């Protein structure tokens, strides 16, 4: 790796808290930002994600990436490289106060991004759900908040907030000196597909009638493994895929359409093995937007990729796991379970348990059409792009601002 300090270009650090897959390489803006700046990826997973070593994924080959194993590593690399900006893709956590203080101490401008948010249940809903399903987790959360108040932790106002829709504004982004309404990454992928600037779907597939299932990797457990959380047993995972295949069979029977799977990007799997999980149905990697564009119906648990279904006004059915797995999910993944319910409310889309009777599948399918255009429009404004969003590349406005600021220094 070339020493960025020897370059005349401003150095931007990407603070990474998710697997560095090809998709996340693009989502973090690296291929676009490196055209104008030196870009270093600080992979904080080994430091902050306790289960990172157990996770299996295909890491994107990018020469300017540094593994951060400890807090000392983080401090040393910031002192050595002295980036001008740091874009936070870590999210809020116990580490936030420490990281922000180090960045502020060494004059690094903090950039927060909120360009891939999902509907979030209210605090009272989360409180009541945790109280009912997992009191220890509720107490743990409350203890952390009390500890933070006692230590007088205060989140530092970011220099720039990159926001997509109205719901991107939170207690952190609201305090930013500058807010750039850049829209979500999915919005710009949608625009590229609409303009035929992205890879296109096979013509015969595009002309056929089919259903898309967006695989969020829920049973493969990448997020849970990353965070070191309890997860489904192998028996529960096997039962989930049996229930999912049965659900696909029913949907294919009542519609006459085939189910195609939009693959989850952050899990490394052997293609044949992955296809077998879904009953050997067609699986497409990196083609989620294109698949949804030409589909007749979209099935999902919870995924930001639902943005494509909203933008193309596709009917959506939100799938809940079988009740056995749902009880487990409510206990250990309370917020994730509530998000599925919240999506149903905000999109006016039917909820369906995988183990439901065939007649419930038919009711859900009938209820999914026509889509509620008013609800979909609200969802676009709240989560995908606001009315203030500029119609440029997602990183173009940010790049222009950085160049302008650096000229003034």
Secondary structure by P-SEA (a helix, b strand, c coil): cccccccccbbbbbbccccccaaaaaaaaaaaaaaccbbbbbccccccccccccccccccccccbbbbccaaaaaaaaaaccccccccccccccaaaaaaaaaaaabbbbbbbcccccccccaaaaaaaaacccaaaaaaaaaaaaaaaaacccccccccccccccccccccccccccccccccaaaaaaaaaaaccccccccccccccbbbbbcccccccaaaaaaccccccaaaaaaaaaaaaaaaaaaaaaccbbbbbbccccccccaaaaaaaacccccccccaaaaaaaccbbbbcccccaaaaaaaccbbbbbbccaaaaaaaaaccaaaaaaaaaaaaaacbbbbbccccaaaaaaaaaaacccaaaaaaaaaacccccccccccccaaaaaaaaaaaaaac
